[in-house]
């Protein structure tokens, strides 16, 4: 069995998807449609802009989704479709890419939703008030204890359960800085602040969740062609109303990536295709299950290798 997985923020790079767009008209059409939906030359920024501008949350989120869907459409042009997967899943914003790939959301709606999501997440907390930190070498339970101890009346939550030795905490900057020190005292291999612009996936994102609830109420959500393994539940879901609610909950909830991968492995998935930019998810998956087969699919060469 195979799962298609879609990367989240942090995978962005100048030039991503350009070779796909040059090699596959179907991939180029994705970038054109996203540009039109946003009223912005986003593809120009992706392929020839400044990395600082691309990394802005409101740009990075639709840009990464566009790159993933371009890779998906290129795959389809070569005879590989969504039906070749038993599940789809995405890391944070990658969940939107997964839903678009599986036909639950239209491409234009997905681009507009991610522009709203990116802006709302950035505006929810003033710059400098929040922070995120990676705790390496602690499991989720230990990291959650660290976060609880560090909170001291502020927000500090385990935000991303990425793999057995990598958990990200999020919240008020002072609390997250305390979490870094506590984690080191408790034997973390490394604990470091992350270069992010806002404290994602914690209670401080409440205003962004409200914005997404309003935005999602205005779009059509279809049942995906294959089940989505949802971030906040680590369980498969196909019901459109449930998907809508989970996308709202995801803004303040933990990304349960480790559990999501374990769920798919337990269901018989042995092969994961990472669709889009980078190879971060493949690394996480291999740390969860070293026997899992992972393929990163983001270039024409990657797609040609499938046919070889």
DALIN-V787085 format. One record per backbone hydrogen bond with DSSP energy under -0.5 kcal/mol. NH is the residue of the N-H (numbers start at 1). CO is the residue of the C=O. E is the energy in kcal/mol with one decimal. If there is no record, write none. Layout:
nh->{NH	NH}
co->{CO	CO}
e->{E	E}
This chain:
nh->{3	4	5	5	6	11	15	16	18	21	22	23	24	27	28	29	30	30	31	32	33	34	35	36	37	38	39	40	42	45	46	47	48	49	53	54	55	56	56	59	60	61	63	64	65	66	67	68	69	70	71	72	73	74	75	76	77	78	78	79	80	81	84	85	86	87	88	89	91	92	94	95	96	97	98	99	100	101	102	103	104	105	110	111	112	113	114	115	116	117	118	119	120	121	122	123	124	125	129	130	131	133	134	135	136	136	137	143	144	145	146	147	148	149	150	151	152	154	157	159	159	160	161	162	162	163	166	167	168	169	170	171	172	173	176	177	178	179	180	181	182	183	184	185	186	187	188	189	190	192	194	196	200	201	202	205	206	208	209	210	211	212	213	214	215	216	217	218	218	219	222	222	225	227	228	229	230	230	234	237	243	244	245	246	247	248	249	250	251	251	252	252	253	255	256	256	257	258	260	261	262	263	264	265	266	267	268	269	270	271	272	273	274	274	275	275	276	276	283	284	285	286	287	288	289	292	293	294	295	297	297	298	303	304	305	306	306	307	307	308}
co->{271	87	3	273	89	8	46	13	15	17	18	19	20	24	24	25	26	27	27	28	29	30	31	32	33	34	35	35	40	41	42	43	44	45	50	50	51	52	53	56	56	57	59	60	61	62	63	64	65	66	67	68	69	70	71	72	73	74	75	76	75	79	81	82	2	2	227	4	6	90	91	92	93	93	94	95	96	97	98	100	99	99	106	107	108	109	110	111	112	113	114	115	116	117	118	119	120	122	126	126	171	169	192	167	134	190	165	139	140	141	142	143	144	145	146	147	148	151	170	157	168	168	255	160	166	166	163	135	160	133	157	131	155	129	172	173	174	175	176	177	178	179	180	181	182	184	183	136	136	134	132	194	198	251	251	202	203	205	205	206	207	208	209	210	211	212	213	214	215	216	104	220	102	86	237	88	228	235	230	228	239	240	241	242	243	244	245	246	247	248	248	249	249	159	231	254	255	161	256	257	258	259	260	261	262	263	265	264	1	1	293	3	272	295	5	273	274	297	279	280	281	282	283	284	285	289	270	292	272	274	295	296	299	300	301	302	303	303	304	304}
e->{-2.3	-2.2	-0.5	-2.8	-1.7	-1.4	-3.4	-1.9	-1.8	-2.3	-2.1	-1.7	-2.6	-0.9	-2.1	-2.2	-0.9	-0.5	-1.4	-2.2	-2.3	-2.4	-2.5	-2.2	-2.5	-2.0	-1.2	-1.8	-2.0	-1.5	-2.7	-2.4	-2.0	-1.9	-0.5	-2.2	-2.2	-0.6	-0.7	-1.8	-3.2	-2.0	-2.1	-2.6	-1.8	-2.6	-2.1	-2.1	-2.8	-2.4	-2.0	-2.2	-2.7	-2.1	-2.3	-2.2	-2.0	-1.0	-0.8	-1.6	-2.6	-0.6	-2.0	-1.9	-3.5	-0.9	-2.2	-1.8	-2.3	-0.8	-2.2	-2.3	-1.5	-1.1	-2.5	-2.1	-2.4	-2.8	-1.8	-1.5	-2.6	-0.9	-2.4	-2.3	-2.2	-2.8	-2.2	-1.9	-2.2	-3.0	-2.7	-2.1	-2.8	-2.6	-1.9	-2.5	-1.1	-0.5	-2.2	-0.6	-2.3	-2.3	-2.5	-3.3	-0.6	-3.1	-2.7	-2.6	-2.8	-1.8	-2.1	-2.5	-2.3	-2.4	-2.2	-1.4	-0.7	-2.4	-2.9	-0.8	-2.8	-1.8	-2.6	-1.0	-1.4	-1.4	-1.8	-2.1	-2.4	-2.8	-2.6	-1.9	-2.0	-2.9	-2.6	-2.7	-2.0	-2.2	-2.0	-1.7	-2.7	-2.8	-1.9	-2.0	-1.7	-1.4	-2.6	-1.8	-1.4	-2.0	-2.9	-2.1	-1.4	-1.0	-0.5	-2.2	-1.6	-0.6	-2.0	-2.0	-1.9	-2.4	-2.1	-1.8	-2.2	-2.9	-1.2	-0.5	-1.1	-1.2	-2.5	-0.5	-2.8	-0.6	-2.3	-2.6	-1.0	-2.2	-2.9	-2.3	-2.5	-2.3	-2.1	-2.6	-2.2	-1.3	-2.5	-2.1	-0.5	-1.2	-0.5	-0.7	-1.7	-3.1	-1.9	-0.9	-1.7	-2.9	-2.1	-2.7	-2.4	-2.4	-2.0	-2.8	-2.5	-1.3	-1.5	-2.5	-2.1	-1.5	-3.1	-2.7	-0.6	-3.3	-2.8	-0.8	-0.7	-2.4	-1.7	-1.9	-2.9	-2.2	-1.5	-1.4	-2.7	-1.9	-2.4	-0.5	-2.5	-3.3	-0.5	-0.6	-1.6	-2.6	-2.1	-0.8	-0.6	-0.9	-0.7	-0.8}
